Amino acid sequence: MKILVTGSNGQLGSELKLLATQFSGMEFFFFNSKELDITKEKEVEGIFEEHHFDYCINCAAYTAVDQAEEDVERATLVNEIGPTHLAKACAANKAVLIHVSTDFVFDGSKNMPYNERSPTQALGVYGQTKRAGEIAVQKEVIQHFIIRTSWLYSQFGNNFVKTMLRLAEERTELNVIVDQVGTPTNAADLANAILHLISCQSKAYGIYHFSNEGVASWYDFALAIFELAGKKIKVNAIPTSAYPLPAKRPHYSVLDKTKIKQLGVLVPYWKDALKRYFK
């Protein structure tokens, strides 16, 4: 099987590179945004004509949540128009599209885990453009998996874990938000889930949720990071209102993973996944 991975320099794309060698019978083609600009339809069409892919894993995304509030055009191009081009190319070449989305498609007003049928209501441009990308994928290609995830971190790229560790070196005290609740997700676990779907050649197409198991606030997440890293630092719990940012965040975005578990996907508990990260 030939598998295209877009956005290959990001957290998820980099984890897929590490795992790719463990899966036999799969030939991976990794492209970063400079090598393949998914916002340009001719580039996408050309790469599919050249290689005849069986699968496309779209890891490319505009993820600068606050910047997106100003940079609406670019966020729309990458999060909606790009996936549209990939979906059309997949449909034309009978390839399966695995498109990665986000918990930010929800407004966070619930207090129970969101399942795949929960109504979407994004609070900001990032979530709105990601939802528009989902709709485009559903419209353009029947053979698709849309996988929503949350609070992604890995050894690659920029993420909350790395930020906390850097700040622990610079300060003796930190303020961390306590009233935004979700689930931290190790990108390696998401990569494993995606490759499981490909290896078993599942045809149960549709929207799925994948994050690690359990519930945490950013404050809980920070405490766990410092404990596992052996860092002594005072952490103060603060409300969102004390740390205003341009984009609104959902206060609650825990995802229900029941549906993806039915496909045989393993969902590790978030603290266990974080321990594995530090090992």
C-alpha positions in Angstrom: 0.0 0.0 0.0 1.2 3.5 -0.9 0.5 6.1 1.8 0.9 9.8 1.5 1.5 11.8 4.7 1.0 15.6 4.4 2.3 18.0 7.0 5.1 15.6 7.8 7.2 18.0 9.9 4.5 18.5 12.5 4.0 16.5 15.7 1.8 13.8 14.3 3.7 13.5 11.0 7.0 13.1 12.8 5.6 10.4 15.0 4.3 8.6 11.9 7.8 8.7 10.5 9.1 6.9 13.6 6.4 4.2 13.4 6.4 3.7 9.7 9.3 1.3 9.7 7.4 -1.1 12.0 4.6 -1.7 9.5 5.4 -4.1 6.7 3.5 -3.9 3.3 3.3 -0.1 3.5 5.3 2.4 1.5 5.2 5.9 3.0 5.7 9.2 1.2 6.2 12.1 3.6 5.8 15.6 2.4 6.1 18.8 4.4 4.3 22.0 3.5 7.3 23.2 1.3 7.4 20.0 -0.6 3.6 19.8 -1.1 1.3 22.8 -0.6 -2.1 21.3 -0.2 -3.7 24.7 -0.8 -2.6 24.4 -4.5 -4.9 22.0 -6.3 -2.5 21.4 -9.2 0.3 20.3 -6.8 -2.1 17.8 -5.1 -3.4 16.4 -8.4 0.2 16.1 -9.7 1.4 14.1 -6.7 -1.5 11.7 -6.9 -1.0 11.2 -10.6 2.7 10.4 -10.0 2.3 7.9 -7.2 -1.3 6.5 -7.2 -1.7 6.4 -3.4 -4.0 4.0 -1.6 -4.2 6.2 1.5 -3.6 9.9 2.4 -3.1 10.9 6.0 -3.6 14.7 6.2 -1.6 16.0 9.2 -1.3 19.5 7.6 -3.1 22.2 9.5 -3.1 25.8 10.6 -3.0 25.4 14.4 -2.0 28.8 15.7 -5.3 29.3 17.5 -4.9 33.0 18.5 -3.2 34.0 15.3 -6.1 32.5 13.3 -8.4 35.2 14.6 -6.4 37.7 12.5 -5.1 35.5 9.7 -8.5 34.1 8.7 -7.6 33.8 5.0 -4.6 31.5 5.7 -6.4 29.5 8.3 -9.2 28.9 5.7 -6.8 28.0 3.0 -4.9 25.3 5.1 -7.8 24.0 7.2 -10.6 24.0 4.6 -9.4 24.5 1.0 -6.4 22.2 1.4 -8.5 19.2 2.7 -11.0 19.9 -0.1 -8.2 19.4 -2.7 -7.0 16.2 -1.0 -10.5 14.8 -0.8 -11.1 15.4 -4.5 -7.8 13.8 -5.4 -8.6 10.8 -3.1 -12.0 10.4 -4.7 -10.6 10.6 -8.2 -7.9 8.0 -7.4 -10.1 5.7 -5.2 -7.8 6.4 -2.2 -8.9 6.6 1.4 -8.5 10.0 3.2 -7.6 10.0 6.9 -8.1 13.6 8.0 -7.1 14.9 11.4 -9.4 17.4 13.1 -9.9 18.9 16.6 -11.9 19.2 19.8 -12.1 22.9 19.0 -15.1 22.2 16.7 -17.1 22.1 20.0 -18.1 25.1 22.2 -17.3 23.3 25.5 -20.7 24.0 27.0 -21.4 20.3 27.8 -20.1 18.6 31.0 -20.1 15.1 29.5 -17.8 13.7 26.9 -18.6 14.7 23.3 -19.3 11.9 20.9 -19.3 12.0 17.1 -23.0 12.9 17.0 -22.7 15.9 19.3 -23.6 19.2 17.7 -20.6 21.3 16.7 -20.3 25.0 17.5 -16.8 26.3 17.2 -16.0 29.4 19.3 -13.2 30.8 17.0 -11.7 30.9 13.6 -9.4 27.9 14.1 -12.3 25.6 15.1 -14.6 27.0 12.5 -12.1 26.4 9.6 -11.4 22.9 10.9 -15.1 22.1 10.9 -15.4 23.5 7.4 -12.6 21.1 6.4 -14.5 18.2 7.9 -17.6 19.1 5.9 -15.6 19.4 2.7 -14.1 15.9 3.3 -17.5 14.4 3.9 -18.8 16.0 0.7 -16.0 15.2 -1.6 -14.9 11.6 -0.8 -16.9 8.6 0.5 -13.9 6.7 1.7 -12.8 8.9 4.6 -11.9 8.8 8.3 -12.1 12.1 10.2 -10.3 11.8 13.5 -10.8 14.5 16.1 -8.1 14.8 18.7 -7.2 17.1 21.6 -4.3 18.6 23.5 -1.6 17.0 21.3 2.0 16.8 22.5 5.1 14.9 21.4 8.9 15.0 21.4 8.6 17.0 18.2 7.4 20.6 17.5 6.0 23.1 20.0 3.5 21.9 22.6 2.4 22.4 26.2 4.8 19.9 27.7 7.8 21.5 26.2 6.6 25.0 27.2 6.1 23.9 30.8 9.6 22.4 30.9 11.2 25.5 29.5 9.3 27.8 31.9 10.4 25.6 34.8 14.0 26.4 33.9 13.3 30.1 33.9 10.9 30.7 36.8 10.2 29.5 40.4 6.4 30.1 40.1 3.8 29.6 37.3 0.1 30.4 36.8 -1.8 27.7 34.9 -5.5 27.7 33.8 -7.7 25.4 35.9 -11.2 25.8 34.3 -10.4 24.4 30.9 -10.9 20.7 30.9 -10.0 18.1 28.3 -7.5 15.3 27.7 -3.8 15.5 26.9 -2.9 13.2 24.0 0.4 11.7 23.2 0.8 12.0 19.4 2.5 8.6 19.2 -0.8 7.0 20.4 -2.7 8.9 17.7 -0.2 7.8 15.1 -0.6 4.1 16.3 -4.4 4.5 16.0 -4.2 5.8 12.5 -1.9 3.0 11.4 -4.1 0.4 13.0 -7.0 1.6 10.8 -4.8 1.2 7.7 -3.3 -2.1 8.7 -6.7 -3.7 9.2 -8.0 -2.0 6.1 -11.2 -0.9 7.9 -14.1 0.3 5.7 -16.1 1.7 8.7 -15.7 5.2 7.3 -16.9 8.3 9.1 -16.0 10.6 12.0 -14.1 9.3 15.1 -12.8 10.7 18.3 -9.3 9.8 19.6 -7.5 11.3 22.6 -5.9 9.6 25.5 -8.3 8.3 28.2 -9.3 10.3 31.3 -9.9 14.0 32.2 -7.5 16.8 33.2 -7.3 20.6 33.3 -4.3 22.4 32.1 -3.4 22.8 35.7 -3.6 19.0 36.3 -1.5 18.5 33.2 1.2 20.9 34.4 1.4 19.3 37.8 1.8 15.8 36.2 4.6 17.2 33.9 6.6 18.7 36.7 6.2 15.6 38.9 7.4 13.2 36.2 10.2 15.6 35.2 11.3 16.0 38.8 10.9 19.8 38.7 10.3 21.8 41.9 8.1 24.7 41.0 5.1 26.4 42.6 2.0 26.2 40.3 -1.0 28.4 40.9 -4.4 27.5 39.5 -6.0 30.5 37.8 -9.3 31.0 35.8 -9.4 31.6 32.1 -10.6 35.2 32.9 -7.2 35.9 34.5 -5.3 35.1 31.3 -7.3 36.6 28.4 -6.3 35.5 24.8 -7.6 36.6 21.4 -9.4 33.3 20.7 -12.0 31.7 23.0 -11.3 28.1 24.1 -13.9 25.5 25.0 -14.1 25.1 28.8 -14.9 21.4 28.4 -13.7 19.3 25.5 -13.4 15.7 26.7 -13.9 13.3 23.7 -15.9 10.0 23.9 -13.7 7.3 22.4 -16.3 4.4 22.4 -16.7 4.4 18.6 -13.0 4.1 17.7 -12.5 1.4 20.4 -15.0 -0.8 18.6 -12.5 -0.9 15.7 -9.9 -2.4 18.0 -8.0 0.8 18.7 -6.3 0.9 22.1 -6.7 4.1 24.1 -4.1 4.5 26.9 -4.8 6.6 30.0 -3.3 10.1 29.7 -0.9 9.8 32.7 0.5 6.5 31.4 1.0 8.1 28.0 2.8 11.0 29.6 5.1 8.6 31.6 6.0 6.9 28.3 6.9 10.3 26.8 9.4 11.0 29.6 10.9 7.5 29.3 
